[in-house]
């Protein structure tokens, strides 16, 4: 009843109502685009080839590539590249801000600096999309099913049309994501990935039921998988809400006849500050050679892409390392202990037993490092453990930990934003007392 009442409250606030409807409308546009085919491709032959790959054991491999595009890549629609070129461009720009001093200064210039970096990210996204779409066009021309080619009229014109179509599709998705972030509710890019993953869940449920009917999967194993998914979802929620609360005291100050300060509060540090960004960034890097390998019919490329397929040792090592790296990297980008310590000092705040200034920043840095280590291990465990278990049962790949982590994480962030709108206007939120509480770490 509490959730239903909160859902009704959304439509009582005109601004929130318009934001939610706007977000849903743009996500619907995205899903429609995922079914518009790229010109010049025989869709029936391509579908038959994808089915043949699945029957030969490449289903999990193709599923990993296809997960972030919501099925658009396997159908080679206008949104086949998905949002991954934008994410790759964002990774490159964020890494360059650390290496190139001029970009680092831009990142610290506030809104104007962020706008310039966003502009550079868009340009780089287009460049990456052109390169990837060219590889896809060349690969499609080489693909055959039986004695029939997938592309009816290969050549320069097909390559140009494919590059323009796929690059324009990625640019349009990038624009959709930015519009959702600015005028809708939640993070637009994350919600687009969320929509693509959720759209594949019904097909996964149907395929799992078919496996049970065909006796390829036992009832006991299916119950175990469902229980595992529920446990993983619960564990994700538990960890995402986990916090370490550092006590903060404010000294009393006398200004005129008034006394300010003397309050006791806390500085919340999340166990997983980076959220779902590390798995998304890591997947983007791992997916690039896998995507190229699925379209380029060269033996060494095929062998290398197979080594990076889900469940293989190289994939596990590389994916885990990248998740751990981006957990620390993104935490350093979004949270600066020096700035936090300086702000506390300016407002007369201090952590009991810790001297203000550099000693406070060093203390926060140590605590944050320990939390990030725990958060990184948690992300690796969630992303890899269910996937390795489920891989042994031949259940569709999108029941893996990465997809569940993204779906639950993005869902929690979006609900939190809706919650803040409701509470600001004195409405009860989705949870009791109108707020999402963090768990003490």
N, C-alpha and C positions, 0 to 999 in steps of 0.2 A: 504493500500500500504506500509506503514511504517513497519508493521509486516512481510509482505511478503519479503520485502527487507532485513530485519534483519534475516529472516529464510534463505535466500540465502547466507547471509554473514557467517552463521555458517559453510557452506560447503566450504568457501574460506580459512578457517584457518585449516590446516591439523591436528593440535593437537586437536582442539575443535571438528572437524568432527569425528576423531577417538574415542574421548571420548563419544560423543553422540551415535554413532553406537554401541560401546562396551556396553554402558548402555542399549540400546534397545535390544541388543542380549541377555544379561543376564536376563533381565525382561521377554523376550520371553521364555527362558529356564525355568524360574520359573513358568510361566503360563502353559507350557506343563506338568511340574511335578504335577500341581494341578489337572490333569485329569488322572494320573496313579494310578490305584486302589491298595490298600493294599492286599496282598495275603490272601486267605482263607475266604473272605467275599462275600456273595451273594449280588451283587450290585443291582439287580432288587428288591429283598425284602427290602433292605435298603432304596432304593428310594421310594418304596411304603409306608414304615413306616414314612419317613420324610414327605411325602405328607399327610399322615393321621394325623400327629402331627400338620401340618399347618392348616388342616381343623378343628381341635379341638381347634384352637386358640393359638397354640404354635408357630405360624409363626414368630411373632416379637421376641419371646424368642430365637428361633433357629437362627433367622437372626442376632441377636446381637452376639451370639457365633461365627457364621460363617463369620461375616463381615471382621475380621482381617485376616482370612485365605483365603479369596477370593473364598469361596465355597468349599475349600478342606476338611474341617472338616465334613460337612454334607454328603460328598461322601466317607469319610474315605480314602483319597488317601495318597500317601507317604508323602505329605506335610500337613497332617491333623493338626498337632500341630502348623503349621505356624511359625512365628517369635516370638510369645509370650513368650516361655521359655527364649529366649535371653533377651527380654525386662525385664522379671521378674528378671533374674540374674543381669542385669545392675542396676535395682532398689536396690536390696539387697546389691550389692557391693558399690554403692554410699552412701547408708545409713550407711554401715559399716565403710566407710572412715571417717565419723563423730564420730563414736563410738570407733573404734579401732585406737589408735595413730599410729601404724606401717603402716597401710593402708593409713592414712592421710599423713604421710611422703612420701609414694610412690607417691601419687597423686601430690605432690609438687616437685618431682624430675625431672620433665620435660618429655622428650620423653621416656627415659628408664623406668621410673616409670609407665607411661601410658601403656607401652607394657606389664609390669608384671600384671597390673590390668586387661588388656584385656585378658591375658592368664587365669587368675583366673576366669574371666567372662565366658570364653569358657568352662572351666571345670564345673562350676556351671550350665551352660546351659545344658550340657549333663546330669548331675545329675537330674535336674528338668524334662528334657524330658523323662528320664527313668521312673520316678515316674508317670508322667502324662500318658505316653503310657501304663503303666501297668494298671492304672485305666480304661483307654479306652478299653484295651483288655478284662478285666474282665467284664466291662459293655456290650460290644458287645456279649460276650458269653451268657449273661442273656437276651438279646433282642430277641423278637419273633414278627412275624407279622402273625396274625391268629394262626395257630398251627405249623408254620414253623420257624425254628431258622435262625437268620441272619448269624451265623457262622456254616459252614457245619461240621467241625471237631474240636470242642473245646478241650482244654486241654493244657498241658504244652508247646507242640511244637508251638501251635498257639500263646500263650502268648509271647514266645521267639521271634518268627518271627515278631510279631507286634511291640514289643519293639525295636528290631534292626531296623526295617523298619522306624518307625516314628522318632526314635532318629536320625538315619542317615539322614532322610529328613530334620529335623530341623538344624542339623549340616551343611548340604549342603546349606540351605537357609542362614544361618549365614555367611558362606563363600562367597556366592553370594553378600550379602550386603556389606561385607568388601571389596570385589573386586570392586564393583561399587563406593564405597566411595574413594578408592585409585586410581583407573584407569579410572573411568567413570566421570559422572557429577552429582552433588547433593549428598545427604545423602542416602546411599544404603538401610539402614533399613527402613527409611521413604518412599523411593520410592517403596519398595516391598509392604508395607502396602497400599500405594497409588495405585499400580497396582491391588491389590486384590479388593479394593473398587470400582475402576473405571470399572473393569471387570464385576461387578454386576449391574452397572447402566442400560445397555440395557435391561436386564431381568426385572428390576424394571419398566422401561418405558412400556414394553410390558404388564406386569401385571396390571399396572395402566390403560392402554388403555382397557384392558379386563374388568376391573371393571366398566369403563364408558359404554362399550358396553352392559354389563349385568345389567346396571342401578343400580349397587351397589354403584356407586359414581356419583354424579351429575356433569354436565358440570361446573356449578358455583363453586363447591368445588374444582374441578380439576384446574380451572383458579386461584382460591385463593391459592392453594398449589404451583403452578408454580410461582406466584407472590411472595409468601413467600420465596421460594427458592432463587429467584433472589435478593430479599431484604436481605436475610441472607448472600449471597455471597458478595454483595456490602458492607454490614456492616463489614464482616470479613476483606475484603481488606482495608477498611477505618481504622480499628483498628490495623491491622498488620503493616500498614505504619505509624501509629501514633508515634510521638516522642516528648520528652521534651528536648529541646536544652538548656543546661546550658552554659552561656557565659564564655569563658576562655581567659584571657589576658596573654601574655608572656612579661616579663620585658626585657628591652634592656640590652645587654651585649656587652662589647668591648673586642675583642680578637685580639691583634695586632693592625692593622689598619682597621679591619673590625668590623662592628656593627651587632650583631645578635639579634633576637627577636623583640619585639615591635609589634608583630602580634596580631590580634584579631580573635579568632575562637570559636568553640563551642564543647561541649561534648554531643553527642546524646544519650539519654536514651530512649529505646523503651517502649511503654506502656505495651507490652506483650513480655518481654525479653525471657521467656521460650518457646515461640512458641507453637507447637502442642504437646510438650512432656507431659504436665500434663494430657490431656485427654487420651493419649496413655497409660501412666503409670497407671492412675486410672482405665481405661478399663481392663488392664492386671490383676489387682488385683480383680476387680469385676467379670471378666470372669472365674477365676479359679474355684470357687465353682459352678458357673453356668454350666461350662463344665463337672465337675464331676457329678453334679446332672442329666445331660442329659444322662449319661451312666450308673450310678449306680442305680439300681432298689430297693432302700431302702426308706421306707416311709418318715423318718425324713429328709433324704438327699433331697428327692424330694420336701418336703415342704419348706425346707430352700432355695433351689435353686429357687423355685417359688416366695418366698418373695423378692429375688434379681432380679427378671425379670424386664425389662424396664417398667417404669411407676408406679411401686409399691413404697409406701412411704419409705421403708427401702433402696431401690435402689437409690432413689432420694437423700436421706440424705447422704448415704455413698459415692455415686459418687460425689456429690457436695463437701463434705468434703475433699475427696482425691484430687480432682482437685485443690482446694484452697491450700491444703498442698503442693502439688508438684509444684504449681506455685511459692510459696515462696522458697521451697527447691531447685529447679533447678536454680532459679535466684541467690541464694546464691552460688551455685556451679560454675556457669559460669561467675559471675561478683563479683569481690572483691573490694569494695570501698576503702579499705586501700591501696591496690596496685595501684589503679588509682590515689589516692591522693599523694602517694610517687613518682610516675612517673611525675606527674605535678610539684611537688616541685623540683625534680632533674633537670628538664628542664626549670625551672624558670617560670612555669605557675601558675596562680592562678585564682580563681573565684572572681569577684569583690564583695567587702564587706565581704568576708569570709577569715579568716586567713589560710595560708597554713598548711599542716600537719593534725593532728587529727581533728581539727575543720572542715577542708574540707571533710575528710572522713565521719565524722558524718553528715554533710550536705547532701552529696551524698547519704548516707544510708537512711536518712529521705525521700528524694525525691524518691528514688528507692522503698521504702516501700509503699509510697502512689501510685506510678504507678503500683506496683505489685498488690495492693488491687484492683485497677480499672481493671487491666488485669485479675485477678482471677474472678471477678464478670462477666466480659465480656465472659470469657471461659465457666463459668457455664450457663450463659444465652443462649449462642449459642448452647451448647451441650444439654440442657434440654428443653428449650421453644419450638422449632420446633418439637422436638420428642413428647412432650406431646400433642401438637395440632394435629399432624399427626396421632398419635396413635388413636385418636377418630374417624378418617376417615377410618381406616383399610388399609391405604396405606402402601406398603412395607417399612420395617424399615430402609433400607439403604438410604432413603431420609432424614434421621434425621440429626440433627445439628452436631453430632460428626463426621460423615463421611464427611459432607460438609466442616467442619473446617479442617480436615486432608487433604482433596483433595486440597482445596484452599491454605492452609498454605504451604504444600509441593510444590505445583505448583509455588507459589511466590518465595520460597527459591531457587528452581531449576532455574527459570528464572533469578533471581538475579545473580546466579553463571555464567550462560551463558552470561548475560549482562556484568559482569566484564571481561570475556574473550574478548568479542567484543570490549569494550571500551579500554582495554589495548592495543589492536592492531589497534586502531584508526578507528574502524568501529562503525557506529551508532547502538545503541541497539534497543530493542523492543519499547522503549518510546522515545519521542523527546529529543534531545540533548544527547542521549546515556546513560541515567542513570535513575535509579528508585529513585524518590524523596520521602523523608519521609515527612509526614505531621507534622506541628508544633502541639505539644500537649498543 
